[in-house]
């Protein structure tokens, strides 16, 4: 089983993917952890070939749960996945989550991906690619894009689980494993 968890920033992709991976005893692939290097340098922009290589290697495994939305590797991940879990939550659900997460990360200064030294900083909040603004700006586009992509014949092999509210994630591991 290969499960891709997708959705807007702040929807809870990583949290759900970690939970599914643990429950189903599958490796977890966090695309952000592959992408983000020390000093907030991202492979997606600075070394796209290396990013694709690393993601290809990760999703080449027989079984996994991934989370992330990178367009550069989306076809690769979706093409290898057997299941797609789409966290299609309303903005009213996502925005409080992404704001709360950013506040907590800025306060506790937790390193986001071990070994990178990358920590949330209040000054980052003014940037257009900060998760709070990114979640707001990309929500409608991402929803439309994922809706269209789930109908694309290239991905007809996927078992799509479109969750519209966080409570629908309860028991998902059982439904996936059935």
N, C-alpha and C positions, 0 to 999 in steps of 0.2 A: 504494500500500500504506500502510495506517495501522495501526500496531501499538501496542497498549496493554500495558505491562508492569506487572503488579500482584503483590502479595505482602506478607507481613509486614514490618514495620520490621526492617531489618538483613538482609533476604534477598538484597540485591544488585540491587534494581530499577534504581537509577540507573546503576550500573556496567554492567549488561547493556544497558540502553537506550542508553547512550552508545556502547557497542561495536557494537550492531546499527545504530544510526544512521550511524556512521562506515563500517562495512562495506557497508551498503546505500545509502550516499550519500543519506540522508534527514535532514531537520531533526529535532533532538531537542527535546522539550518536557518540561521538568522541572517538574512541578506544584508542588513545594516552592519552586522559584525564583520562580514566579508568586505563590504564597501569602505567603511570608515577606518582610516589609518591615523597614526599619531598626528597631532596638530590640525585636526579636522580636515585633513587631505582625503578626498574621496576618489577611489579608483574609477568610479563611474564617469567622472569628468577628466581626471588626470592620467589615467592609464586604463581606458576601456577594454583593451585587449586582455589585460591581466584580470580585470573584473570578470569578463566573460569566461576566461580560462578557469578561474577559481570557482565560479558558480557551476560551470559545466562539470567540473570534478566533483563538487558536492552533490549535485542532483543526479550524477551518474550512478549513485548507490542504488541498491535494489529497493530500499524502503527509507522513508523520511517524512518529516513534517517541516515545511518551510514557511517563512513569513516575509513579506516585503512586496514592493510595488515597482521595482525598477523596470522602466520601459525597455532598456537595453537588453535585458535578459528575460523579459516576460514571456515571449514565445518559447524560449528554451525551457523555462520552469513549467509553464502550462502544458507544453508538449510532452514532458516527462511525467507530469502528475497524473494520478488516477482519479483524484478527488479535488474539487475546488470548494473551499469554504470562503464565501464572500460575506464579510461583515458590512452589510448595507444599512447602516444606522443613520438616523436623521441627524442633522447638524446639532439639534438640541441635545442629543446624547453625546455626540463626539466632542463638541467644544468644551463643555465643563471637564471632560476627561483629560483632554490635551492641555488645558490650562492648569489643572490640578497637578498633572504629571510634571509640567515644566516648573511650576513653583516648587514642588518637592525636590526636584533635581537641582534647582538653583540654590536651595537652602542647604541641602545635605551634601552637595558637591560630590556625589557618587560618580565614580568613573563609569562611563556608559558601556564601554567595551574594554575588557581587561587588556592592559598593556599599551593602550593608546594614549592615556593621559587626558582624553577628551571628557570634559565636564561641562554641564550646562552653566551658563553665565548670563546674568541679567542683561548685559549689553547686547547679547545675541538676539534678544527679543525684537529689536528694531529691524532686523534683516528680513528680506522678503522670503527667504527660504527657511526661516525658523518654523518649527512644527506648528505653532499656533496659527501663524498667518498662512502657512502652507495648507493646513487642514481647511481653513476657511476658503482660500482661493481655489483649491482643486476639488472640493467636494462634489459639485455639480458635474464637472467634466469627468471625474473618475466614475461617478455613478452611471453616466451615459455610456462611457467607454466600456465599462465592465458589462453593462446590459447588452451592448452590441457584441462584445467578444464572446459571451456565453452562447450566443446564437451562431457564431462563426463555425462552419463545418470543420475547420482545422482542429477544433476543440470539442467535437461531438463525443469523443471518447470519455470526457470528464463527467463524473457524477457531481453535479453542482448542488451545493447546499447554500442557498441564499438566506442569510439570517437578517431579519429586519429589526430585532430587538435583542439586547444582551441575554435576556432570559431564555431565548431560543438556543443558546449555546449549551445550556444545561442538558446533560445526557447525550451530547453530540458524539462523544467518543463511542458510546454504545451503539448509536445509529450507524456510525462509520464502520465499526468492527463487525456489524451484523452481516 
